[in-house]
Every structure is written in structure tokens, then in C-alpha cells.
């Protein structure tokens, strides 16, 4: 490998680490995990505003780390490269940190997307209509 190729490879790795290093982006990647999540689900889990989450998702998509699909009015995001989740798990192990999968807190806004709607509707007390 030539010095130019080595420099180019190092630059790509450096760019990847810079893109994923802000804590909110790490939180998003971990919340998505090996599945998929919509913005409202990420909002419920992480407690950030929708606009802020969308900005972070855009940066991750532009870096080629996320794929998305549309289902009605919802956009669902998933990791484009499965190695990203493994990278985060390995980094946590090296840092001797525990990464816990987070679920929506009851006191935060709940997610009503198609994936969460059954759980969401079960958590709401519905009064009968007369």
C-alpha cells in the first residue's frame, strides 16, 4: 500500500469516527440498533426535538451510515452497514462502558408509529363513548 493510499484510508476512518462521535448520534445509532426506528420513536426514546433528531439523521445518512424507507407518513431508519453497531459495541467494551438499549420512558412523549402503535394504544386509558 502506498503512502497516498494509506493517507486516504486513514482519512476515511477519521471521517467516519468524526461523524459518529457526537453523543446524540451515538444515541441514535444505538437506539436504532439492529432494527429500525422512525423519528417519532427516536424522539420518544431520546427526548430530543424532532428537528434536532432529523438534523443528526441527515448527517448520518449523508455519511452513508443509514438507509431509510417510507411507510405512509413515517420514515424508518436502519443501519446501512451492520458493522457500525459492532463497532459501537467494541468501542464500549474497550472503554469499559455499558451500552443499554433504551425504551420510551412513560413520562416522555410516546411513539404512535405503526411499529409502536399497539403498545402505545394499550398504555392509554380510553373512556367509552356513549
N, CA, C and O atoms as a printed pandas DataFrame, in Angstrom:
     atom_number atom_name residue_name chain_id  residue_number  x_coord  y_coord  z_coord
0              1         N          UNK        A               1    0.852   -1.176    0.000
1              2        CA          UNK        A               1    0.000    0.000    0.000
2              3         C          UNK        A               1    0.896    1.238    0.000
3              4         O          UNK        A               1    1.828    1.328    0.800
4              5         N          UNK        A               2    0.624    2.178   -0.881
5              6        CA          UNK        A               2    1.432    3.387   -0.959
6              7         C          UNK        A               2    1.029    4.361    0.128
7              8         O          UNK        A               2   -0.020    4.224    0.758
8              9         N          UNK        A               3    1.891    5.354    0.333
9             10        CA          UNK        A               3    1.625    6.377    1.348
10            11         C          UNK        A               3    0.329    7.116    1.039
11            12         O          UNK        A               3   -0.416    7.455    1.958
12            13         N          UNK        A               4    0.043    7.374   -0.246
13            14        CA          UNK        A               4   -1.190    8.054   -0.647
14            15         C          UNK        A               4   -2.407    7.217   -0.289
15            16         O          UNK        A               4   -3.384    7.738    0.251
16            17         N          UNK        A               5   -2.355    5.918   -0.587
17            18        CA          UNK        A               5   -3.465    5.030   -0.239
18            19         C          UNK        A               5   -3.656    4.953    1.264
19            20         O          UNK        A               5   -4.788    4.949    1.747
20            21         N          UNK        A               6   -2.552    4.891    2.015
21            22        CA          UNK        A               6   -2.620    4.843    3.469
22            23         C          UNK        A               6   -3.243    6.119    3.998
23            24         O          UNK        A               6   -4.108    6.067    4.872
24            25         N          UNK        A               7   -2.823    7.254    3.489
25            26        CA          UNK        A               7   -3.381    8.535    3.934
26            27         C          UNK        A               7   -4.863    8.616    3.619
27            28         O          UNK        A               7   -5.646    9.084    4.446
28            29         N          UNK        A               8   -5.258    8.169    2.439
29            30        CA          UNK        A               8   -6.660    8.183    2.046
30            31         C          UNK        A               8   -7.486    7.278    2.953
31            32         O          UNK        A               8   -8.589    7.639    3.363
32            33         N          UNK        A               9   -6.952    6.106    3.261
33            34        CA          UNK        A               9   -7.657    5.174    4.140
34            35         C          UNK        A               9   -7.787    5.744    5.541
35            36         O          UNK        A               9   -8.851    5.656    6.154
36            37         N          UNK        A              10   -6.723    6.321    6.045
37            38        CA          UNK        A              10   -6.772    6.937    7.376
38            39         C          UNK        A              10   -7.770    8.081    7.414
39            40         O          UNK        A              10   -8.477    8.260    8.406
40            41         N          UNK        A              11   -7.830    8.853    6.343
41            42        CA          UNK        A              11   -8.771    9.979    6.273
42            43         C          UNK        A              11  -10.208    9.475    6.314
43            44         O          UNK        A              11  -11.053   10.077    6.975
44            45         N          UNK        A              12  -10.499    8.373    5.613
45            46        CA          UNK        A              12  -11.858    7.821    5.615
46            47         C          UNK        A              12  -12.250    7.311    7.000
47            48         O          UNK        A              12  -13.381    7.512    7.443
48            49         N          UNK        A              13  -11.315    6.652    7.680
49            50        CA          UNK        A              13  -11.597    6.168    9.038
50            51         C          UNK        A              13  -11.801    7.353    9.971
51            52         O          UNK        A              13  -12.710    7.344   10.802
52            53         N          UNK        A              14  -10.971    8.355    9.839
53            54        CA          UNK        A              14  -11.094    9.557   10.672
54            55         C          UNK        A              14  -12.440   10.242   10.447
55            56         O          UNK        A              14  -13.095   10.656   11.404
56            57         N          UNK        A              15  -12.853   10.362    9.190
57            58        CA          UNK        A              15  -14.144   10.973    8.871
58            59         C          UNK        A              15  -15.302   10.175    9.478
59            60         O          UNK        A              15  -16.247   10.754   10.015
60            61         N          UNK        A              16  -15.223    8.851    9.390
61            62        CA          UNK        A              16  -16.262    8.006    9.966
62            63         C          UNK        A              16  -16.367    8.246   11.470
63            64         O          UNK        A              16  -17.464    8.439   11.995
64            65         N          UNK        A              17  -15.242    8.235   12.155
65            66        CA          UNK        A              17  -15.258    8.428   13.601
66            67         C          UNK        A              17  -15.764    9.820   13.979
67            68         O          UNK        A              17  -16.447    9.978   14.990
68            69         N          UNK        A              18  -15.435   10.819   13.178
69            70        CA          UNK        A              18  -15.927   12.168   13.447
70            71         C          UNK        A              18  -17.441   12.251   13.266
71            72         O          UNK        A              18  -18.120   12.927   14.040
72            73         N          UNK        A              19  -17.969   11.577   12.260
73            74        CA          UNK        A              19  -19.408   11.616   12.006
74            75         C          UNK        A              19  -20.173   10.962   13.145
75            76         O          UNK        A              19  -21.210   11.479   13.563
76            77         N          UNK        A              20  -19.686    9.836   13.657
77            78        CA          UNK        A              20  -20.450    9.127   14.690
78            79         C          UNK        A              20  -20.108    9.576   16.108
79            80         O          UNK        A              20  -20.787    9.167   17.050
80            81         N          UNK        A              21  -19.085   10.395   16.291
81            82        CA          UNK        A              21  -18.632   10.714   17.647
82            83         C          UNK        A              21  -19.538   11.621   18.476
83            84         O          UNK        A              21  -19.533   11.471   19.698
84            85         N          UNK        A              22  -20.312   12.545   17.919
85            86        CA          UNK        A              22  -21.182   13.328   18.805
86            87         C          UNK        A              22  -22.150   12.406   19.556
87            88         O          UNK        A              22  -22.761   11.522   18.955
88            89         N          UNK        A              23  -22.286   12.612   20.856
89            90        CA          UNK        A              23  -23.114   11.727   21.677
90            91         C          UNK        A              23  -24.540   11.547   21.149
91            92         O          UNK        A              23  -25.042   10.423   21.166
92            93         N          UNK        A              24  -25.215   12.609   20.680
93            94        CA          UNK        A              24  -26.575   12.383   20.157
94            95         C          UNK        A              24  -26.599   11.409   18.979
95            96         O          UNK        A              24  -27.548   10.639   18.835
96            97         N          UNK        A              25  -25.578   11.435   18.149
97            98        CA          UNK        A              25  -25.532   10.499   17.011
98            99         C          UNK        A              25  -25.274    9.077   17.499
99           100         O          UNK        A              25  -25.839    8.120   16.969
100          101         N          UNK        A              26  -24.424    8.944   18.505
101          102        CA          UNK        A              26  -24.215    7.621   19.097
102          103         C          UNK        A              26  -25.512    7.094   19.691
103          104         O          UNK        A              26  -25.847    5.920   19.533
104          105         N          UNK        A              27  -26.237    7.970   20.375
105          106        CA          UNK        A              27  -27.517    7.571   20.958
106          107         C          UNK        A              27  -28.492    7.101   19.881
107          108         O          UNK        A              27  -29.189    6.101   20.055
108          109         N          UNK        A              28  -28.533    7.828   18.775
109          110        CA          UNK        A              28  -29.423    7.464   17.669
110          111         C          UNK        A              28  -29.029    6.112   17.089
111          112         O          UNK        A              28  -29.885    5.253   16.880
112          113         N          UNK        A              29  -27.749    5.921   16.830
113          114        CA          UNK        A              29  -27.288    4.653   16.266
114          115         C          UNK        A              29  -27.600    3.491   17.205
115          116         O          UNK        A              29  -27.998    2.417   16.756
116          117         N          UNK        A              30  -27.421    3.704   18.491
117          118        CA          UNK        A              30  -27.718    2.650   19.466
118          119         C          UNK        A              30  -29.216    2.392   19.565
119          120         O          UNK        A              30  -29.647    1.248   19.703
120          121         N          UNK        A              31  -30.017    3.473   19.494
121          122        CA          UNK        A              31  -31.472    3.311   19.572
122          123         C          UNK        A              31  -31.995    2.536   18.357
123          124         O          UNK        A              31  -32.924    1.738   18.481
124          125         N          UNK        A              32  -31.408    2.770   17.207
125          126        CA          UNK        A              32  -31.793    2.023   16.004
126          127         C          UNK        A              32  -31.305    0.585   16.117
127          128         O          UNK        A              32  -32.031   -0.355   15.791
128          129         N          UNK        A              33  -30.075    0.421   16.578
129          130        CA          UNK        A              33  -29.515   -0.911   16.788
130          131         C          UNK        A              33  -29.568   -1.764   15.536
131          132         O          UNK        A              33  -29.228   -1.297   14.449
132          133         N          UNK        A              34  -29.986   -2.996   15.678
133          134        CA          UNK        A              34  -30.044   -3.912   14.540
134          135         C          UNK        A              34  -31.420   -3.905   13.877
135          136         O          UNK        A              34  -31.670   -4.662   12.939
136          137         N          UNK        A              35  -32.306   -3.046   14.372
137          138        CA          UNK        A              35  -33.650   -2.958   13.804
138          139         C          UNK        A              35  -33.815   -1.691   12.997
139          140         O          UNK        A              35  -32.948   -1.315   12.209
140          141         N          UNK        A              36  -34.944   -1.041   13.208
141          142        CA          UNK        A              36  -35.209    0.232   12.549
142          143         C          UNK        A              36  -36.047    1.080   13.480
143          144         O          UNK        A              36  -36.686    0.571   14.401
144          145         N          UNK        A              37  -36.038    2.381   13.230
145          146        CA          UNK        A              37  -36.799    3.305   14.072
146          147         C          UNK        A              37  -37.218    4.506   13.247
147          148         O          UNK        A              37  -36.519    4.912   12.318
148          149         N          UNK        A              38  -38.373    5.073   13.596
149          150        CA          UNK        A              38  -38.824    6.304   12.953
150          151         C          UNK        A              38  -38.421    7.477   13.846
151          152         O          UNK        A              38  -37.998    7.290   14.987
152          153         N          UNK        A              39  -38.560    8.679   13.310
153          154        CA          UNK        A              39  -38.162    9.872   14.043
154          155         C          UNK        A              39  -38.976   10.011   15.329
155          156         O          UNK        A              39  -38.424   10.367   16.370
156          157         N          UNK        A              40  -40.284    9.734   15.270
157          158        CA          UNK        A              40  -41.097    9.890   16.480
158          159         C          UNK        A              40  -40.679    8.893   17.559
159          160         O          UNK        A              40  -40.756    9.197   18.749
160          161         N          UNK        A              41  -40.241    7.710   17.149
161          162        CA          UNK        A              41  -39.756    6.717   18.103
162          163         C          UNK        A              41  -38.452    7.210   18.749
163          164         O          UNK        A              41  -38.283    7.118   19.965
164          165         N          UNK        A              42  -37.548    7.725   17.937
165          166        CA          UNK        A              42  -36.287    8.258   18.457
166          167         C          UNK        A              42  -36.544    9.445   19.384
167          168         O          UNK        A              42  -35.862    9.611   20.395
168          169         N          UNK        A              43  -37.521   10.257   19.037
169          170        CA          UNK        A              43  -37.900   11.397   19.868
170          171         C          UNK        A              43  -38.394   10.905   21.239
171          172         O          UNK        A              43  -38.028   11.466   22.272
172          173         N          UNK        A              44  -39.216    9.868   21.239
173          174        CA          UNK        A              44  -39.752    9.322   22.491
174          175         C          UNK        A              44  -38.650    8.696   23.342
175          176         O          UNK        A              44  -38.661    8.828   24.566
176          177         N          UNK        A              45  -37.713    8.025   22.711
177          178        CA          UNK        A              45  -36.640    7.350   23.440
178          179         C          UNK        A              45  -35.610    8.343   23.970
179          180         O          UNK        A              45  -35.206    8.272   25.130
180          181         N          UNK        A              46  -35.193    9.263   23.113
181          182        CA          UNK        A              46  -34.049   10.109   23.441
182          183         C          UNK        A              46  -34.419   11.442   24.075
183          184         O          UNK        A              46  -33.602   12.046   24.770
184          185         N          UNK        A              47  -35.634   11.904   23.842
185          186        CA          UNK        A              47  -36.060   13.163   24.442
186          187         C          UNK        A              47  -35.599   14.412   23.709
187          188         O          UNK        A              47  -35.757   15.520   24.221
188          189         N          UNK        A              48  -35.029   14.251   22.515
189          190        CA          UNK        A              48  -34.631   15.409   21.708
190          191         C          UNK        A              48  -35.810   15.841   20.845
191          192         O          UNK        A              48  -36.714   15.052   20.571
192          193         N          UNK        A              49  -35.792   17.114   20.415
193          194        CA          UNK        A              49  -36.818   17.608   19.499
194          195         C          UNK        A              49  -36.683   16.922   18.143
195          196         O          UNK        A              49  -35.597   16.499   17.749
196          197         N          UNK        A              50  -37.804   16.822   17.443
197          198        CA          UNK        A              50  -37.845   16.171   16.137
198          199         C          UNK        A              50  -36.873   16.819   15.163
199          200         O          UNK        A              50  -36.170   16.115   14.437
200          201         N          UNK        A              51  -36.819   18.150   15.134
201          202        CA          UNK        A              51  -35.942   18.854   14.196
202          203         C          UNK        A              51  -34.475   18.521   14.453
203          204         O          UNK        A              51  -33.699   18.362   13.511
204          205         N          UNK        A              52  -34.096   18.416   15.724
205          206        CA          UNK        A              52  -32.711   18.101   16.078
206          207         C          UNK        A              52  -32.364   16.676   15.656
207          208         O          UNK        A              52  -31.290   16.430   15.108
208          209         N          UNK        A              53  -33.270   15.746   15.911
209          210        CA          UNK        A              53  -33.048   14.356   15.507
210          211         C          UNK        A              53  -32.914   14.264   13.992
211          212         O          UNK        A              53  -32.048   13.553   13.482
212          213         N          UNK        A              54  -33.767   14.980   13.279
213          214        CA          UNK        A              54  -33.714   14.965   11.810
214          215         C          UNK        A              54  -32.371   15.479   11.299
215          216         O          UNK        A              54  -31.836   14.944   10.328
216          217         N          UNK        A              55  -31.821   16.509   11.939
217          218        CA          UNK        A              55  -30.504   17.026   11.546
218          219         C          UNK        A              55  -29.431   15.960   11.726
219          220         O          UNK        A              55  -28.573   15.782   10.862
220          221         N          UNK        A              56  -29.483   15.256   12.845
221          222        CA          UNK        A              56  -28.487   14.221   13.117
222          223         C          UNK        A              56  -28.651   13.050   12.149
223          224         O          UNK        A              56  -27.666   12.487   11.672
224          225         N          UNK        A              57  -29.887   12.692   11.868
225          226        CA          UNK        A              57  -30.145   11.616   10.900
226          227         C          UNK        A              57  -29.618   11.982    9.521
227          228         O          UNK        A              57  -29.073   11.133    8.815
228          229         N          UNK        A              58  -29.781   13.243    9.136
229          230        CA          UNK        A              58  -29.302   13.689    7.828
230          231         C          UNK        A              58  -27.778   13.538    7.743
231          232         O          UNK        A              58  -27.255   13.079    6.727
232          233         N          UNK        A              59  -27.077   13.918    8.796
233          234        CA          UNK        A              59  -25.620   13.792    8.796
234          235         C          UNK        A              59  -25.207   12.318    8.692
235          236         O          UNK        A              59  -24.264   11.986    7.973
236          237         N          UNK        A              60  -25.901   11.454    9.396
237          238        CA          UNK        A              60  -25.598   10.021    9.353
238          239         C          UNK        A              60  -25.935    9.414    7.993
239          240         O          UNK        A              60  -25.224    8.533    7.508
240          241         N          UNK        A              61  -27.022    9.888    7.378
241          242        CA          UNK        A              61  -27.384    9.401    6.033
242          243         C          UNK        A              61  -26.378    9.874    4.996
243          244         O          UNK        A              61  -25.964    9.103    4.130
244          245         N          UNK        A              62  -25.982   11.145    5.082
245          246        CA          UNK        A              62  -25.011   11.688    4.123
246          247         C          UNK        A              62  -23.682   10.949    4.201
247          248         O          UNK        A              62  -22.965   10.848    3.206
248          249         N          UNK        A              63  -23.353   10.433    5.381
249          250        CA          UNK        A              63  -22.116    9.669    5.559
250          251         C          UNK        A              63  -22.280    8.219    5.099
251          252         O          UNK        A              63  -21.325    7.444    5.134
252          253         N          UNK        A              64  -23.488    7.854    4.668
253          254        CA          UNK        A              64  -23.734    6.506    4.182
254          255         C          UNK        A              64  -23.925    5.474    5.278
255          256         O          UNK        A              64  -23.792    4.274    5.038
256          257         N          UNK        A              65  -24.239    5.943    6.494
257          258        CA          UNK        A              65  -24.382    5.023    7.615
258          259         C          UNK        A              65  -25.813    4.557    7.841
259          260         O          UNK        A              65  -26.036    3.543    8.504
260          261         N          UNK        A              66  -26.784    5.286    7.298
261          262        CA          UNK        A              66  -28.188    4.929    7.470
262          263         C          UNK        A              66  -28.886    4.785    6.131
263          264         O          UNK        A              66  -28.577    5.486    5.167
264          265         N          UNK        A              67  -29.830    3.864    6.091
265          266        CA          UNK        A              67  -30.782    3.740    4.992
266          267         C          UNK        A              67  -32.146    4.114    5.553
267          268         O          UNK        A              67  -32.364    4.068    6.764
268          269         N          UNK        A              68  -33.054    4.481    4.672
269          270        CA          UNK        A              68  -34.396    4.819    5.147
270          271         C          UNK        A              68  -35.433    4.244    4.200
271          272         O          UNK        A              68  -35.156    3.944    3.039
272          273         N          UNK        A              69  -36.635    4.101    4.734
273          274        CA          UNK        A              69  -37.775    3.698    3.913
274          275         C          UNK        A              69  -38.987    4.453    4.437
275          276         O          UNK        A              69  -39.071    4.789    5.618
276          277         N          UNK        A              70  -39.908    4.705    3.546
277          278        CA          UNK        A              70  -41.122    5.436    3.899
278          279         C          UNK        A              70  -42.281    4.457    4.026
279          280         O          UNK        A              70  -42.447    3.558    3.201
280          281         N          UNK        A              71  -43.084    4.647    5.077
281          282        CA          UNK        A              71  -44.290    3.862    5.294
282          283         C          UNK        A              71  -45.375    4.859    5.696
283          284         O          UNK        A              71  -45.467    5.256    6.858
284          285         N          UNK        A              72  -46.196    5.258    4.722
285          286        CA          UNK        A              72  -47.198    6.289    4.992
286          287         C          UNK        A              72  -46.518    7.606    5.312
287          288         O          UNK        A              72  -45.704    8.099    4.531
288          289         N          UNK        A              73  -46.850    8.170    6.453
289          290        CA          UNK        A              73  -46.233    9.452    6.830
290          291         C          UNK        A              73  -44.952    9.272    7.641
291          292         O          UNK        A              73  -44.347   10.256    8.065
292          293         N          UNK        A              74  -44.535    8.032    7.859
293          294        CA          UNK        A              74  -43.365    7.755    8.685
294          295         C          UNK        A              74  -42.163    7.360    7.835
295          296         O          UNK        A              74  -42.291    6.607    6.869
296          297         N          UNK        A              75  -40.985    7.881    8.211
297          298        CA          UNK        A              75  -39.720    7.445    7.632
298          299         C          UNK        A              75  -39.035    6.571    8.667
299          300         O          UNK        A              75  -38.865    6.978    9.817
300          301         N          UNK        A              76  -38.644    5.373    8.261
301          302        CA          UNK        A              76  -37.952    4.455    9.156
302          303         C          UNK        A              76  -36.488    4.389    8.758
303          304         O          UNK        A              76  -36.152    4.314    7.576
304          305         N          UNK        A              77  -35.624    4.419    9.763
305          306        CA          UNK        A              77  -34.181    4.409    9.543
306          307         C          UNK        A              77  -33.591    3.126   10.092
307          308         O          UNK        A              77  -34.016    2.621   11.131
308          309         N          UNK        A              78  -32.592    2.600    9.367
309          310        CA          UNK        A              78  -31.856    1.417    9.805
310          311         C          UNK        A              78  -30.395    1.612    9.421
311          312         O          UNK        A              78  -30.070    2.420    8.550
312          313         N          UNK        A              79  -29.529    0.866   10.079
313          314        CA          UNK        A              79  -28.108    0.964    9.781
314          315         C          UNK        A              79  -27.844    0.421    8.380
315          316         O          UNK        A              79  -28.300   -0.667    8.029
316          317         N          UNK        A              80  -27.111    1.179    7.594
317          318        CA          UNK        A              80  -26.771    0.762    6.233
318          319         C          UNK        A              80  -25.626   -0.247    6.246
319          320         O          UNK        A              80  -25.491   -1.060    5.331
320          321         N          UNK        A              81  -24.818   -0.187    7.277
321          322        CA          UNK        A              81  -23.668   -1.080    7.397
322          323         C          UNK        A              81  -23.738   -1.748    8.766
323          324         O          UNK        A              81  -23.615   -1.082    9.795
324          325         N          UNK        A              82  -23.933   -3.043    8.775
325          326        CA          UNK        A              82  -24.110   -3.753   10.043
326          327         C          UNK        A              82  -22.896   -3.632   10.953
327          328         O          UNK        A              82  -23.032   -3.753   12.170
328          329         N          UNK        A              83  -21.747   -3.403   10.408
329          330        CA          UNK        A              83  -20.530   -3.280   11.205
330          331         C          UNK        A              83  -20.537   -2.084   12.147
331          332         O          UNK        A              83  -19.774   -2.055   13.112
332          333         N          UNK        A              84  -21.383   -1.104   11.880
333          334        CA          UNK        A              84  -21.432    0.089   12.736
334          335         C          UNK        A              84  -21.847   -0.286   14.152
335          336         O          UNK        A              84  -21.236    0.172   15.118
336          337         N          UNK        A              85  -22.880   -1.113   14.285
337          338        CA          UNK        A              85  -23.343   -1.496   15.614
338          339         C          UNK        A              85  -22.256   -2.293   16.342
339          340         O          UNK        A              85  -22.043   -2.109   17.540
340          341         N          UNK        A              86  -21.580   -3.171   15.617
341          342        CA          UNK        A              86  -20.478   -3.931   16.207
342          343         C          UNK        A              86  -19.342   -3.005   16.630
343          344         O          UNK        A              86  -18.729   -3.211   17.678
344          345         N          UNK        A              87  -19.059   -1.985   15.817
345          346        CA          UNK        A              87  -18.028   -1.008   16.159
346          347         C          UNK        A              87  -18.372   -0.319   17.476
347          348         O          UNK        A              87  -17.505   -0.149   18.333
348          349         N          UNK        A              88  -19.624    0.076   17.639
349          350        CA          UNK        A              88  -20.048    0.744   18.870
350          351         C          UNK        A              88  -19.942   -0.199   20.073
351          352         O          UNK        A              88  -19.510    0.207   21.152
352          353         N          UNK        A              89  -20.336   -1.448   19.880
353          354        CA          UNK        A              89  -20.227   -2.427   20.966
354          355         C          UNK        A              89  -18.763   -2.661   21.348
355          356         O          UNK        A              89  -18.432   -2.743   22.531
356          357         N          UNK        A              90  -17.887   -2.770   20.339
357          358        CA          UNK        A              90  -16.457   -2.951   20.614
358          359         C          UNK        A              90  -15.858   -1.731   21.301
359          360         O          UNK        A              90  -15.056   -1.866   22.225
360          361         N          UNK        A              91  -16.245   -0.540   20.849
361          362        CA          UNK        A              91  -15.743    0.686   21.477
362          363         C          UNK        A              91  -16.189    0.766   22.937
363          364         O          UNK        A              91  -15.417    1.178   23.803
364          365         N          UNK        A              92  -17.423    0.374   23.208
365          366        CA          UNK        A              92  -17.926    0.372   24.583
366          367         C          UNK        A              92  -17.143   -0.610   25.440
367          368         O          UNK        A              92  -16.824   -0.320   26.593
368          369         N          UNK        A              93  -16.837   -1.765   24.877
369          370        CA          UNK        A              93  -16.075   -2.763   25.619
370          371         C          UNK        A              93  -14.675   -2.244   25.934
371          372         O          UNK        A              93  -14.187   -2.414   27.051
372          373         N          UNK        A              94  -14.031   -1.613   24.959
373          374        CA          UNK        A              94  -12.697   -1.047   25.173
374          375         C          UNK        A              94  -12.747    0.053   26.235
375          376         O          UNK        A              94  -11.847    0.158   27.069
376          377         N          UNK        A              95  -13.802    0.869   26.200
377          378        CA          UNK        A              95  -13.952    1.975   27.154
378          379         C          UNK        A              95  -14.504    1.502   28.500
379          380         O          UNK        A              95  -14.676    2.295   29.426
380          381         N          UNK        A              96  -14.779    0.200   28.595
381          382        CA          UNK        A              96  -15.366   -0.384   29.796
382          383         C          UNK        A              96  -16.660    0.333   30.173
383          384         O          UNK        A              96  -16.887    0.692   31.328
384          385         N          UNK        A              97  -17.492    0.527   29.163
385          386        CA          UNK        A              97  -18.778    1.212   29.336
386          387         C          UNK        A              97  -19.907    0.251   28.998
387          388         O          UNK        A              97  -19.755   -0.623   28.144
388          389         N          UNK        A              98  -21.026    0.415   29.662
389          390        CA          UNK        A              98  -22.213   -0.388   29.380
390          391         C          UNK        A              98  -23.139    0.398   28.472
391          392         O          UNK        A              98  -23.519    1.523   28.793
392          393         N          UNK        A              99  -23.501   -0.181   27.347
393          394        CA          UNK        A              99  -24.461    0.431   26.450
394          395         C          UNK        A              99  -25.779   -0.301   26.617
395          396         O          UNK        A              99  -25.875   -1.499   26.348
396          397         N          UNK        A             100  -26.778    0.414   27.058
397          398        CA          UNK        A             100  -28.077   -0.180   27.340
398          399         C          UNK        A             100  -29.061    0.263   26.274
399          400         O          UNK        A             100  -29.123    1.444   25.934
400          401         N          UNK        A             101  -29.830   -0.677   25.745
401          402        CA          UNK        A             101  -30.882   -0.326   24.792
402          403         C          UNK        A             101  -31.967    0.408   25.555
403          404         O          UNK        A             101  -32.481   -0.092   26.555
404          405         N          UNK        A             102  -32.310    1.582   25.084
405          406        CA          UNK        A             102  -33.284    2.420   25.764
406          407         C          UNK        A             102  -34.662    2.238   25.171
407          408         O          UNK        A             102  -34.814    2.070   23.961
408          409         N          UNK        A             103  -35.656    2.270   26.021
409          410        CA          UNK        A             103  -37.056    2.195   25.615
410          411         C          UNK        A             103  -37.719    3.519   25.976
411          412         O          UNK        A             103  -37.220    4.235   26.844
412          413         N          UNK        A             104  -38.837    3.861   25.327
413          414        CA          UNK        A             104  -39.512    5.119   25.656
414          415         C          UNK        A             104  -39.902    5.155   27.127
415          416         O          UNK        A             104  -40.465    4.198   27.659
416          417         N          UNK        A             105  -39.595    6.267   27.772
417          418        CA          UNK        A             105  -39.970    6.448   29.175
418          419         C          UNK        A             105  -41.441    6.841   29.244
419          420         O          UNK        A             105  -41.935    7.546   28.365
420          421         N          UNK        A             106  -42.136    6.396   30.272
421          422        CA          UNK        A             106  -43.567    6.674   30.380
422          423         C          UNK        A             106  -43.851    8.167   30.527
423          424         O          UNK        A             106  -44.914    8.628   30.111
424          425         N          UNK        A             107  -42.929    8.929   31.106
425          426        CA          UNK        A             107  -43.177   10.349   31.306
426          427         C          UNK        A             107  -42.862   11.184   30.067
427          428         O          UNK        A             107  -43.209   12.364   30.014
428          429         N          UNK        A             108  -42.217   10.591   29.083
429          430        CA          UNK        A             108  -41.900   11.302   27.844
430          431         C          UNK        A             108  -42.988   11.043   26.820
431          432         O          UNK        A             108  -43.856   10.190   27.005
432          433         N          UNK        A             109  -42.921   11.797   25.742
433          434        CA          UNK        A             109  -43.849   11.606   24.628
434          435         C          UNK        A             109  -43.743   10.166   24.132
435          436         O          UNK        A             109  -42.644    9.661   23.906
436          437         N          UNK        A             110  -44.866    9.523   23.969
437          438        CA          UNK        A             110  -44.876    8.144   23.488
438          439         C          UNK        A             110  -44.955    8.137   21.963
439          440         O          UNK        A             110  -45.477    9.064   21.344
440          441         N          UNK        A             111  -44.437    7.091   21.390
441          442        CA          UNK        A             111  -44.391    6.940   19.944
442          443         C          UNK        A             111  -45.665    6.259   19.460
443          444         O          UNK        A             111  -46.090    5.252   20.027
444          445         N          UNK        A             112  -46.273    6.808   18.414
445          446        CA          UNK        A             112  -47.504    6.230   17.864
446          447         C          UNK        A             112  -47.296    5.706   16.446
447          448         O          UNK        A             112  -48.257    5.576   15.688
448          449         N          UNK        A             113  -46.051    5.404   16.082
449          450        CA          UNK        A             113  -45.775    4.891   14.740
450          451         C          UNK        A             113  -46.352    3.489   14.585
451          452         O          UNK        A             113  -46.726    2.867   15.580
452          453         N          UNK        A             114  -46.431    2.978   13.356
453          454        CA          UNK        A             114  -47.013    1.653   13.140
454          455         C          UNK        A             114  -46.324    0.538   13.931
455          456         O          UNK        A             114  -46.968   -0.448   14.288
456          457         N          UNK        A             115  -45.026    0.680   14.209
457          458        CA          UNK        A             115  -44.315   -0.342   14.975
458          459         C          UNK        A             115  -44.694   -0.306   16.454
459          460         O          UNK        A             115  -44.706   -1.338   17.124
460          461         N          UNK        A             116  -44.998    0.877   16.951
461          462        CA          UNK        A             116  -45.247    1.045   18.386
462          463         C          UNK        A             116  -46.718    1.253   18.716
463          464         O          UNK        A             116  -47.090    1.200   19.888
464          465         N          UNK        A             117  -47.553    1.484   17.733
465          466        CA          UNK        A             117  -48.957    1.823   17.973
466          467         C          UNK        A             117  -49.681    0.833   18.878
467          468         O          UNK        A             117  -50.403    1.278   19.770
468          469         N          UNK        A             118  -49.536   -0.484   18.708
469          470        CA          UNK        A             118  -50.256   -1.392   19.619
470          471         C          UNK        A             118  -49.835   -1.197   21.072
471          472         O          UNK        A             118  -50.690   -1.160   21.957
472          473         N          UNK        A             119  -48.537   -1.072   21.331
473          474        CA          UNK        A             119  -48.073   -0.851   22.704
474          475         C          UNK        A             119  -48.529    0.517   23.196
475          476         O          UNK        A             119  -48.902    0.684   24.357
476          477         N          UNK        A             120  -48.491    1.497   22.286
477          478        CA          UNK        A             120  -48.900    2.856   22.640
478          479         C          UNK        A             120  -50.380    2.891   22.999
479          480         O          UNK        A             120  -50.751    3.489   24.008
480          481         N          UNK        A             121  -51.226    2.266   22.198
481          482        CA          UNK        A             121  -52.658    2.320   22.452
482          483         C          UNK        A             121  -53.026    1.552   23.716
483          484         O          UNK        A             121  -54.004    1.894   24.381
484          485         N          UNK        A             122  -52.253    0.511   24.060
485          486        CA          UNK        A             122  -52.511   -0.242   25.286
486          487         C          UNK        A             122  -52.153    0.561   26.526
487          488         O          UNK        A             122  -52.661    0.280   27.612
488          489         N          UNK        A             123  -51.279    1.564   26.379
489          490        CA          UNK        A             123  -50.858    2.332   27.544
490          491         C          UNK        A             123  -51.765    3.538   27.797
491          492         O          UNK        A             123  -51.578    4.251   28.783
492          493         N          UNK        A             124  -52.733    3.773   26.930
493          494        CA          UNK        A             124  -53.623    4.922   27.072
494          495         C          UNK        A             124  -54.969    4.439   27.590
495          496         O          UNK        A             124  -55.528    3.459   27.097
496          497         N          UNK        A             125  -55.473    5.139   28.584
497          498        CA          UNK        A             125  -56.792    4.808   29.118
498          499         C          UNK        A             125  -57.812    5.467   28.207
499          500         O          UNK        A             125  -57.846    6.692   28.086
500          501         N          UNK        A             126  -58.635    4.662   27.574
501          502        CA          UNK        A             126  -59.659    5.180   26.656
502          503         C          UNK        A             126  -61.007    5.093   27.341
503          504         O          UNK        A             126  -61.420    4.030   27.805
504          505         N          UNK        A             127  -61.686    6.233   27.396
505          506        CA          UNK        A             127  -63.009    6.245   28.015
506          507         C          UNK        A             127  -64.045    5.791   26.992
507          508         O          UNK        A             127  -63.970    6.172   25.825
508          509         N          UNK        A             128  -65.005    4.983   27.419
509          510        CA          UNK        A             128  -66.026    4.522   26.473
510          511         C          UNK        A             128  -66.900    5.686   26.015
511          512         O          UNK        A             128  -67.154    6.625   26.770
512          513         N          UNK        A             129  -67.355    5.606   24.764
513          514        CA          UNK        A             129  -68.261    6.622   24.245
514          515         C          UNK        A             129  -69.686    6.154   24.422
515          516         O          UNK        A             129  -69.964    4.956   24.366
516          517         N          UNK        A             130  -70.566    7.070   24.629
517          518        CA          UNK        A             130  -71.988    6.696   24.835
518          519         C          UNK        A             130  -72.808    7.075   23.646
519          520         O          UNK        A             130  -74.017    6.844   23.631
